[in-house]
Amino acid sequence: MSAESAKTVCEFVVKQIVGDPDSVAVSVSEDDSAIRLDVTVGDGDMGRVIGKRGRVAMAIRTVVRAAGHDSDTDADIEVEFVD
């Protein structure tokens, strides 16, 4: 369940930041100890998502990790921004 909630939160937050929300795609891959979210955005929106010195990207990762943690799982959540 934590992967789905993390994906939902990640998609929502990124769509609020970018200029073209319809082009945002989040894919999930899981293994035993980690959940990986790959975020793809439209042309020209990667800079908005990353922000100066990566601060926006770090904030997104923090929020998504907090939303994705369940009391039942200790899976590590990784958010990668794919160009």
N, CA, C and O atoms as CSV, one atom per row, in Angstrom:
chain,resi,resn,atom,element,x,y,z
A,1,MET,N,N,0.807,-1.206,0.000
A,1,MET,CA,C,0.000,0.000,0.000
A,1,MET,C,C,0.849,1.269,0.000
A,1,MET,O,O,0.425,2.298,-0.526
A,2,SER,N,N,2.025,1.204,0.577
A,2,SER,CA,C,2.842,2.409,0.684
A,2,SER,C,C,3.313,2.894,-0.683
A,2,SER,O,O,3.477,4.097,-0.882
A,3,ALA,N,N,3.534,1.983,-1.625
A,3,ALA,CA,C,3.978,2.391,-2.960
A,3,ALA,C,C,2.900,3.190,-3.673
A,3,ALA,O,O,3.196,4.183,-4.337
A,4,GLU,N,N,1.663,2.766,-3.538
A,4,GLU,CA,C,0.567,3.454,-4.210
A,4,GLU,C,C,0.336,4.844,-3.619
A,4,GLU,O,O,0.093,5.795,-4.361
A,5,SER,N,N,0.409,4.973,-2.306
A,5,SER,CA,C,0.224,6.293,-1.695
A,5,SER,C,C,1.393,7.214,-2.019
A,5,SER,O,O,1.204,8.413,-2.221
A,6,ALA,N,N,2.593,6.659,-2.068
A,6,ALA,CA,C,3.750,7.472,-2.440
A,6,ALA,C,C,3.628,7.949,-3.884
A,6,ALA,O,O,3.936,9.101,-4.185
A,7,LYS,N,N,3.183,7.075,-4.770
A,7,LYS,CA,C,3.001,7.449,-6.179
A,7,LYS,C,C,1.948,8.546,-6.314
A,7,LYS,O,O,2.152,9.509,-7.054
A,8,THR,N,N,0.840,8.414,-5.618
A,8,THR,CA,C,-0.235,9.405,-5.691
A,8,THR,C,C,0.238,10.770,-5.213
A,8,THR,O,O,-0.038,11.783,-5.857
A,9,VAL,N,N,0.936,10.804,-4.111
A,9,VAL,CA,C,1.433,12.071,-3.570
A,9,VAL,C,C,2.479,12.674,-4.504
A,9,VAL,O,O,2.459,13.877,-4.765
A,10,CYS,N,N,3.381,11.856,-5.002
A,10,CYS,CA,C,4.425,12.340,-5.903
A,10,CYS,C,C,3.809,12.944,-7.157
A,10,CYS,O,O,4.193,14.035,-7.578
A,11,GLU,N,N,2.870,12.248,-7.743
A,11,GLU,CA,C,2.222,12.734,-8.962
A,11,GLU,C,C,1.496,14.048,-8.709
A,11,GLU,O,O,1.575,14.967,-9.524
A,12,PHE,N,N,0.790,14.144,-7.587
A,12,PHE,CA,C,0.070,15.372,-7.252
A,12,PHE,C,C,1.016,16.554,-7.082
A,12,PHE,O,O,0.783,17.626,-7.640
A,13,VAL,N,N,2.078,16.360,-6.316
A,13,VAL,CA,C,3.016,17.461,-6.041
A,13,VAL,C,C,3.703,17.921,-7.325
A,13,VAL,O,O,3.801,19.121,-7.581
A,14,VAL,N,N,4.170,16.985,-8.120
A,14,VAL,CA,C,4.875,17.354,-9.349
A,14,VAL,C,C,3.934,18.070,-10.320
A,14,VAL,O,O,4.347,19.024,-10.979
A,15,LYS,N,N,2.690,17.632,-10.418
A,15,LYS,CA,C,1.726,18.285,-11.311
A,15,LYS,C,C,1.449,19.729,-10.902
A,15,LYS,O,O,1.118,20.559,-11.749
A,16,GLN,N,N,1.581,20.032,-9.625
A,16,GLN,CA,C,1.374,21.396,-9.154
A,16,GLN,C,C,2.527,22.320,-9.526
A,16,GLN,O,O,2.352,23.537,-9.592
A,17,ILE,N,N,3.692,21.756,-9.767
A,17,ILE,CA,C,4.899,22.541,-10.028
A,17,ILE,C,C,5.116,22.806,-11.517
A,17,ILE,O,O,5.547,23.896,-11.893
A,18,VAL,N,N,4.828,21.839,-12.352
A,18,VAL,CA,C,5.185,21.917,-13.772
A,18,VAL,C,C,4.211,22.784,-14.569
A,18,VAL,O,O,3.105,23.080,-14.118
A,19,GLY,N,N,4.646,23.178,-15.752
A,19,GLY,CA,C,3.801,23.966,-16.639
A,19,GLY,C,C,2.817,23.116,-17.429
A,19,GLY,O,O,1.757,23.600,-17.826
A,20,ASP,N,N,3.165,21.839,-17.661
A,20,ASP,CA,C,2.317,20.926,-18.423
A,20,ASP,C,C,1.995,19.693,-17.574
A,20,ASP,O,O,2.666,18.668,-17.693
A,21,PRO,N,N,0.968,19.789,-16.716
A,21,PRO,CA,C,0.670,18.682,-15.806
A,21,PRO,C,C,0.241,17.393,-16.507
A,21,PRO,O,O,0.387,16.310,-15.941
A,22,ASP,N,N,-0.280,17.493,-17.718
A,22,ASP,CA,C,-0.723,16.291,-18.426
A,22,ASP,C,C,0.439,15.401,-18.863
A,22,ASP,O,O,0.240,14.220,-19.149
A,23,SER,N,N,1.635,15.951,-18.915
A,23,SER,CA,C,2.792,15.168,-19.351
A,23,SER,C,C,3.523,14.473,-18.199
A,23,SER,O,O,4.516,13.784,-18.434
A,24,VAL,N,N,3.061,14.637,-16.987
A,24,VAL,CA,C,3.706,14.011,-15.828
A,24,VAL,C,C,3.338,12.531,-15.781
A,24,VAL,O,O,2.166,12.165,-15.869
A,25,ALA,N,N,4.354,11.692,-15.643
A,25,ALA,CA,C,4.147,10.247,-15.508
A,25,ALA,C,C,5.039,9.733,-14.383
A,25,ALA,O,O,6.214,10.090,-14.290
A,26,VAL,N,N,4.468,8.901,-13.543
A,26,VAL,CA,C,5.219,8.302,-12.433
A,26,VAL,C,C,5.094,6.791,-12.544
A,26,VAL,O,O,3.987,6.253,-12.524
A,27,SER,N,N,6.220,6.110,-12.661
A,27,SER,CA,C,6.201,4.647,-12.705
A,27,SER,C,C,6.828,4.100,-11.426
A,27,SER,O,O,7.748,4.691,-10.860
A,28,VAL,N,N,6.313,2.969,-10.991
A,28,VAL,CA,C,6.736,2.360,-9.724
A,28,VAL,C,C,7.395,1.018,-10.000
A,28,VAL,O,O,6.891,0.215,-10.785
A,29,SER,N,N,8.529,0.784,-9.344
A,29,SER,CA,C,9.141,-0.547,-9.351
A,29,SER,C,C,9.485,-0.891,-7.903
A,29,SER,O,O,9.993,-0.056,-7.154
A,30,GLU,N,N,9.201,-2.125,-7.531
A,30,GLU,CA,C,9.416,-2.563,-6.150
A,30,GLU,C,C,10.276,-3.814,-6.107
A,30,GLU,O,O,10.228,-4.660,-7.000
A,31,ASP,N,N,11.070,-3.908,-5.037
A,31,ASP,CA,C,11.703,-5.171,-4.698
A,31,ASP,C,C,11.510,-5.370,-3.201
A,31,ASP,O,O,10.676,-4.696,-2.597
A,32,ASP,N,N,12.253,-6.268,-2.599
A,32,ASP,CA,C,12.017,-6.608,-1.193
A,32,ASP,C,C,12.250,-5.447,-0.235
A,32,ASP,O,O,11.524,-5.307,0.749
A,33,SER,N,N,13.248,-4.616,-0.507
A,33,SER,CA,C,13.612,-3.595,0.469
A,33,SER,C,C,13.505,-2.169,-0.043
A,33,SER,O,O,13.833,-1.232,0.686
A,34,ALA,N,N,13.049,-1.978,-1.292
A,34,ALA,CA,C,13.004,-0.614,-1.817
A,34,ALA,C,C,11.849,-0.432,-2.796
A,34,ALA,O,O,11.439,-1.356,-3.498
A,35,ILE,N,N,11.351,0.778,-2.811
A,35,ILE,CA,C,10.343,1.205,-3.769
A,35,ILE,C,C,10.970,2.345,-4.554
A,35,ILE,O,O,11.483,3.299,-3.969
A,36,ARG,N,N,10.932,2.248,-5.875
A,36,ARG,CA,C,11.534,3.286,-6.708
A,36,ARG,C,C,10.449,3.933,-7.560
A,36,ARG,O,O,9.684,3.246,-8.236
A,37,LEU,N,N,10.391,5.258,-7.519
A,37,LEU,CA,C,9.473,6.024,-8.346
A,37,LEU,C,C,10.286,6.767,-9.394
A,37,LEU,O,O,11.182,7.537,-9.049
A,38,ASP,N,N,9.988,6.547,-10.661
A,38,ASP,CA,C,10.633,7.269,-11.752
A,38,ASP,C,C,9.646,8.307,-12.266
A,38,ASP,O,O,8.556,7.965,-12.725
A,39,VAL,N,N,10.028,9.565,-12.189
A,39,VAL,CA,C,9.159,10.671,-12.571
A,39,VAL,C,C,9.629,11.241,-13.900
A,39,VAL,O,O,10.797,11.597,-14.057
A,40,THR,N,N,8.713,11.325,-14.852
A,40,THR,CA,C,8.991,11.919,-16.151
A,40,THR,C,C,8.091,13.132,-16.322
A,40,THR,O,O,6.895,13.070,-16.037
A,41,VAL,N,N,8.669,14.243,-16.791
A,41,VAL,CA,C,7.897,15.468,-17.024
A,41,VAL,C,C,8.095,15.910,-18.471
A,41,VAL,O,O,8.948,15.378,-19.181
A,42,GLY,N,N,7.299,16.885,-18.898
A,42,GLY,CA,C,7.381,17.384,-20.263
A,42,GLY,C,C,8.630,18.211,-20.511
A,42,GLY,O,O,9.393,18.525,-19.597
A,43,ASP,N,N,8.815,18.553,-21.790
A,43,ASP,CA,C,9.965,19.369,-22.186
A,43,ASP,C,C,9.952,20.707,-21.459
A,43,ASP,O,O,8.930,21.392,-21.411
A,44,GLY,N,N,11.090,21.066,-20.899
A,44,GLY,CA,C,11.236,22.352,-20.235
A,44,GLY,C,C,10.795,22.395,-18.788
A,44,GLY,O,O,10.990,23.411,-18.121
A,45,ASP,N,N,10.207,21.322,-18.282
A,45,ASP,CA,C,9.722,21.332,-16.900
A,45,ASP,C,C,10.695,20.714,-15.903
A,45,ASP,O,O,10.489,20.830,-14.695
A,46,MET,N,N,11.750,20.060,-16.382
A,46,MET,CA,C,12.685,19.406,-15.459
A,46,MET,C,C,13.354,20.415,-14.537
A,46,MET,O,O,13.575,20.123,-13.362
A,47,GLY,N,N,13.677,21.589,-15.046
A,47,GLY,CA,C,14.297,22.622,-14.213
A,47,GLY,C,C,13.408,23.061,-13.072
A,47,GLY,O,O,13.889,23.322,-11.970
A,48,ARG,N,N,12.114,23.143,-13.327
A,48,ARG,CA,C,11.163,23.512,-12.260
A,48,ARG,C,C,11.109,22.449,-11.180
A,48,ARG,O,O,11.029,22.760,-9.992
A,49,VAL,N,N,11.153,21.200,-11.594
A,49,VAL,CA,C,11.053,20.103,-10.643
A,49,VAL,C,C,12.324,19.976,-9.810
A,49,VAL,O,O,12.261,19.664,-8.621
A,50,ILE,N,N,13.462,20.213,-10.421
A,50,ILE,CA,C,14.722,20.101,-9.688
A,50,ILE,C,C,14.961,21.331,-8.818
A,50,ILE,O,O,15.357,21.194,-7.661
A,51,GLY,N,N,14.728,22.527,-9.351
A,51,GLY,CA,C,14.907,23.750,-8.578
A,51,GLY,C,C,16.368,24.127,-8.430
A,51,GLY,O,O,17.261,23.387,-8.843
A,52,LYS,N,N,16.599,25.286,-7.837
A,52,LYS,CA,C,17.972,25.736,-7.616
A,52,LYS,C,C,18.665,24.823,-6.610
A,52,LYS,O,O,18.158,24.544,-5.523
A,53,ARG,N,N,19.836,24.375,-7.020
A,53,ARG,CA,C,20.661,23.482,-6.187
A,53,ARG,C,C,19.924,22.219,-5.752
A,53,ARG,O,O,20.308,21.588,-4.768
A,54,GLY,N,N,18.875,21.847,-6.473
A,54,GLY,CA,C,18.146,20.618,-6.183
A,54,GLY,C,C,17.218,20.693,-4.994
A,54,GLY,O,O,16.771,19.663,-4.489
A,55,ARG,N,N,16.922,21.893,-4.539
A,55,ARG,CA,C,16.114,22.032,-3.322
A,55,ARG,C,C,14.681,21.556,-3.509
A,55,ARG,O,O,14.121,20.926,-2.612
A,56,VAL,N,N,14.080,21.846,-4.653
A,56,VAL,CA,C,12.702,21.400,-4.898
A,56,VAL,C,C,12.665,19.879,-4.972
A,56,VAL,O,O,11.773,19.253,-4.399
A,57,ALA,N,N,13.618,19.282,-5.668
A,57,ALA,CA,C,13.682,17.822,-5.774
A,57,ALA,C,C,13.849,17.175,-4.400
A,57,ALA,O,O,13.213,16.161,-4.109
A,58,MET,N,N,14.692,17.752,-3.565
A,58,MET,CA,C,14.883,17.200,-2.213
A,58,MET,C,C,13.597,17.311,-1.402
A,58,MET,O,O,13.261,16.399,-0.646
A,59,ALA,N,N,12.875,18.420,-1.552
A,59,ALA,CA,C,11.616,18.597,-0.827
A,59,ALA,C,C,10.570,17.589,-1.297
A,59,ALA,O,O,9.832,17.030,-0.487
A,60,ILE,N,N,10.510,17.361,-2.606
A,60,ILE,CA,C,9.567,16.370,-3.138
A,60,ILE,C,C,9.898,14.991,-2.587
A,60,ILE,O,O,9.002,14.257,-2.171
A,61,ARG,N,N,11.171,14.636,-2.580
A,61,ARG,CA,C,11.583,13.326,-2.052
A,61,ARG,C,C,11.182,13.180,-0.585
A,61,ARG,O,O,10.708,12.120,-0.177
A,62,THR,N,N,11.366,14.221,0.199
A,62,THR,CA,C,11.027,14.175,1.623
A,62,THR,C,C,9.536,13.960,1.833
A,62,THR,O,O,9.138,13.130,2.650
A,63,VAL,N,N,8.713,14.697,1.107
A,63,VAL,CA,C,7.262,14.584,1.246
A,63,VAL,C,C,6.785,13.201,0.796
A,63,VAL,O,O,5.942,12.587,1.450
A,64,VAL,N,N,7.323,12.723,-0.309
A,64,VAL,CA,C,6.907,11.418,-0.828
A,64,VAL,C,C,7.320,10.298,0.118
A,64,VAL,O,O,6.546,9.369,0.349
A,65,ARG,N,N,8.515,10.373,0.661
A,65,ARG,CA,C,8.948,9.347,1.630
A,65,ARG,C,C,8.035,9.338,2.852
A,65,ARG,O,O,7.670,8.272,3.347
A,66,ALA,N,N,7.670,10.509,3.335
A,66,ALA,CA,C,6.799,10.597,4.509
A,66,ALA,C,C,5.417,10.031,4.197
A,66,ALA,O,O,4.821,9.352,5.033
A,67,ALA,N,N,4.908,10.305,3.008
A,67,ALA,CA,C,3.582,9.812,2.630
A,67,ALA,C,C,3.585,8.312,2.380
A,67,ALA,O,O,2.568,7.650,2.586
A,68,GLY,N,N,4.696,7.776,1.947
A,68,GLY,CA,C,4.757,6.372,1.576
A,68,GLY,C,C,5.050,5.407,2.686
A,68,GLY,O,O,4.886,4.200,2.509
A,69,HIS,N,N,5.478,5.898,3.830
A,69,HIS,CA,C,5.830,4.982,4.913
A,69,HIS,C,C,4.594,4.532,5.662
A,69,HIS,O,O,3.820,5.346,6.166
A,70,ASP,N,N,4.424,3.230,5.725
A,70,ASP,CA,C,3.379,2.613,6.522
A,70,ASP,C,C,4.004,2.060,7.782
A,70,ASP,O,O,5.216,1.855,7.853
A,71,SER,N,N,3.188,1.828,8.751
A,71,SER,CA,C,3.717,1.217,9.970
A,71,SER,C,C,4.075,-0.254,9.738
A,71,SER,O,O,4.810,-0.845,10.529
A,72,ASP,N,N,3.559,-0.844,8.656
A,72,ASP,CA,C,3.795,-2.255,8.381
A,72,ASP,C,C,5.050,-2.535,7.564
A,72,ASP,O,O,5.474,-3.686,7.466
A,73,THR,N,N,5.652,-1.506,6.977
A,73,THR,CA,C,6.780,-1.742,6.083
A,73,THR,C,C,7.933,-0.803,6.384
A,73,THR,O,O,7.735,0.332,6.819
A,74,ASP,N,N,9.138,-1.294,6.146
A,74,ASP,CA,C,10.331,-0.470,6.299
A,74,ASP,C,C,11.010,-0.237,4.957
A,74,ASP,O,O,12.211,0.031,4.909
A,75,ALA,N,N,10.262,-0.337,3.878
A,75,ALA,CA,C,10.836,-0.193,2.543
A,75,ALA,C,C,11.379,1.212,2.344
A,75,ALA,O,O,10.756,2.195,2.743
A,76,ASP,N,N,12.540,1.291,1.728
A,76,ASP,CA,C,13.149,2.572,1.407
A,76,ASP,C,C,12.523,3.097,0.124
A,76,ASP,O,O,12.387,2.348,-0.844
A,77,ILE,N,N,12.142,4.366,0.099
A,77,ILE,CA,C,11.497,4.952,-1.069
A,77,ILE,C,C,12.489,5.872,-1.754
A,77,ILE,O,O,13.023,6.796,-1.143
A,78,GLU,N,N,12.730,5.606,-3.040
A,78,GLU,CA,C,13.639,6.423,-3.844
A,78,GLU,C,C,12.824,7.111,-4.928
A,78,GLU,O,O,11.979,6.486,-5.571
A,79,VAL,N,N,13.081,8.416,-5.132
A,79,VAL,CA,C,12.413,9.165,-6.189
A,79,VAL,C,C,13.490,9.623,-7.160
A,79,VAL,O,O,14.420,10.333,-6.779
A,80,GLU,N,N,13.360,9.215,-8.411
A,80,GLU,CA,C,14.320,9.604,-9.452
A,80,GLU,C,C,13.586,10.410,-10.519
A,80,GLU,O,O,12.481,10.058,-10.930
A,81,PHE,N,N,14.212,11.486,-10.957
A,81,PHE,CA,C,13.639,12.327,-12.003
A,81,PHE,C,C,14.335,11.975,-13.308
A,81,PHE,O,O,15.542,12.170,-13.455
A,82,VAL,N,N,13.559,11.453,-14.255
A,82,VAL,CA,C,14.086,10.944,-15.511
A,82,VAL,C,C,13.909,11.997,-16.589
A,82,VAL,O,O,12.828,12.561,-16.761
A,83,ASP,N,N,14.993,12.252,-17.311
A,83,ASP,CA,C,14.932,13.258,-18.377
A,83,ASP,C,C,14.578,12.631,-19.698
A,83,ASP,O,O,14.483,13.330,-20.707
